[in-house]
């Protein structure tokens, strides 16, 4: 299949931001996740938990009171002596419960006056703590207020009388978050010890109509504070300082015990943060507020499979480019020739020209960006680095001609009439004739760059596109979807290729379909047209279209090299999917030349090492 | 004994004397009592030969009947309606007996029941064709009088009575001269005893005997669903004994008595007694559990009415309280049968595939069984309960009575099972179990069949040498020189042999150890457990502490600090219980001279535990530092070029 030298890169010092807040919407089955750096991500739980959108607002969290058409200050509620840390509306909208320090207030919305002030006990395991912070409140239809606080308590209050009904001490540390199921028969809380507790409303005895809240299941999927929880009809969702988004399906609510019933832990973004200049062997790393440019090292040695080769030259950190202002970087790209770097924030687009003189590198910003290049969702350079393609957040696709140190706006493909969907994935053919663009739901549009017109639209598919690329020579567009299906579409013929039809007829191997991270990058081998290279976070795969497809009975992943005796067997069972799981978690992988690969890994331990220490729990003794 | 057809004893009164009241047996004293000439009471036993020489008491009023059932003293019912206990009467035979019923009122029938361990007497009187029922609650001395209304058929005469009781009512059945059986329900606890209350009777069975029988009709209740009737079914036919099922209104069996009867019929211990011609005829008859299949004849019967066939249908209700009218040995046999029967049914149910409502059915079954256990103290379907607990679907809160009953019965095996299976046993119950486990005698333990899974054979002497060696290694975890308790050390070192002996022999028998291990495994909350632990006697506390200390020493024999065997108590459980027991009972234990040695040992072990833990925490920190160093080493490999070959 092939022997490669692999540049194994582990110096991408990426640390995902902690999750601050999650919100679940039942109608669309989507989950919004906000992080401490101000980014908002939207996950489509129906589409294999794919991260559909990333919004990078101004990096601050604001609180608004929203009416359908305007945001308006309506009424001043009775002044509180201390901060309000949590709020919950009664489902009918008549009352609000507000959690403060040491107490919970219940407001009547009509009059604006506090009708009850419920004092929360400061005592913590018999020791009086200084303050008891009510981190979360939930108002149920029957008037029950559930509060979670820094003393480790979950308490049930009767808002009509303002009295404590029941108290559960569940943690030695703060209970920081609460979310109630829509049916109000179940809720979930998260603690600073990384534990998530499930509470359920269950009958006191069998056949009894009297019900009580019972703590049913504890889950420990986090190492740090669980800052936020959400409750979908079938799953508990939690996130916090350790940056993992955990989706734990409730087994009793899952009807079919298939792969969807498995626990999901989402740590890495479903989009590329890395781009690569093949010609100069450069890697551009995108962080929230800066870019890093690295040059890969080299070796003259050769070796056999698994060998680490001595470096004749180490990797160099060439550039550290900081953004101005507080805005997060949305997307970035380095041109294949290495002479251009472009990136965009929510309100500005930046283009830089790089000059290389021996070991010196100089950077020059291209000024006077046209006003329509304000906020880009995706940036791509053509193979010869003469054209720049920009997908704006307004839905337009801009083509910019680059020559020398200047640029010229060539054309803008406006979004199809009636759609406002912005394109978030771009792919260009190596001959520069074809540009493919995809949004999250509508099909993939293919434009003819020479004639500056829409060539065709690949039929829409139920699941969003996670990665796509156009093969050289054949101009076949390979598209990966979040349900792990891969299609090959011939742009000149405007139809799916025969191979793609065969794959669809036979179906993918069940283990291939059960992978839970999306394919984030597709590339091709310049000398082997039958090969497609693709990867997700945990594997790298070369699909050889000339070999038969594996069926469910064949071994999909075989990491062992062939031995002489079993060669016959192996040849008989050889199939199209060659998988390597050596590099993980794999954030980026690409072919630099026909014998060289670059793999960017981000070991979890390195991320954990950069997080604040978790609450220390004594292992021995008490 | 009826089988050898020969009287075991026979006594006769002098000529001229007339026996006016049937002789009864006083079950408490094994004496016989008879009344002759209405007022003269005679009491004798099997050794007495001449009735004239036996104890004699002459009473001041005429006796109607002496009534005796097992478990209580006989009662004497006088013709004027007054009732006396035999003992009280014998204390002063000439005491004045009051008149309860009116002039010309005559007692026709009486019966004596035990309802909830309280004697209840009922007697029926007649005056000018009107019938009255008197219910005497003997313990509260409440006498309630009821007027029995005969309904439409005012002219009928009641020929015979019988009665059975359930928990609330006496069901009085009467055979009228019209040949029908009527039922009257008389409340056991009167609503208003002062008032004269009336009772209506309802038709139970129609025309069981011919309306114009000359003589000799009688009936007796066999159980709640069956009655036996003596009489001729049609005017012309011969006299007959017939058994009716009143629930389904069917004739179960009948037997012709061609030589005629005298209208006397008794039912004791599954035998019907009657006079047939000049002989006493005994017919064994056992009532089957009433079921529709049986009533319809679908049940497979043997020809012999005496053979008992297990009914195919479980009827949980029918057996309840049915035994009250019977003798106790009989009752226990019936209960045994019923327990066996339930056990078979439960096993059948459990063998079925688990249904969606399996949990609920199991819960309801246990609740049903326990209700019956409470109603009938002798009913205890142990095997059945064991099977149900082993389904793993029960919990304490589903059936709190289960452990309560097991505690009353001191059924340590069942308690052990509950402790192992139930996740939610309250601390008070755990502690009650502990009390029984500590106090139950070794001999009664031998008979039990407790699960020995958690107990390893500690008597294995191979361990002895190893232990000495290991203890020293353990002490390397901290420095023994720092031990401030050097005095006790010296004291202990003086008798090293003693210590070895003490620590290697288990202070309790293996079965008790297994029970105590179940306690150690149970979940608890300290706050709720502590107050209950204070109620345990000090010598039991000491015994338990000795056992815990023994376990601790066994634990420290190996490096992993675990006990051998399947599911043994963990070191944490052992330590927690030692602390709990000392917390609860320290002031008591410290005063006991025999516990002094134990306390010193425990003090030492707690001290060594603290040291071990602090060492462990230190090691943990060191390991974390090592891990950090290791990570940094890995981090140096931030970049490499490797060779990959894909096959």
Interface residues (C-beta under 8 A of the other chain):
Chain A: X1 X2 X3 X4 X5 X6 X7 X8 X9 X10 X11 X205 X206 X207 X297 X298 X299 X302 X303 X304 X305 X306 X307 X308 X309 X311 X314 X315 X542 X558 X561 X562 X570 X578 X580 X582 X597 X603 X605 X606 X609 X618 X619 X620 X621
Chain B: X359 X360 X363 X364 X397 X398 X609 X610 X613 X614 X616 X617 X620 X631 X634 X635 X637 X638 X639 X640 X641 X642 X643 X644 X645 X646 X647
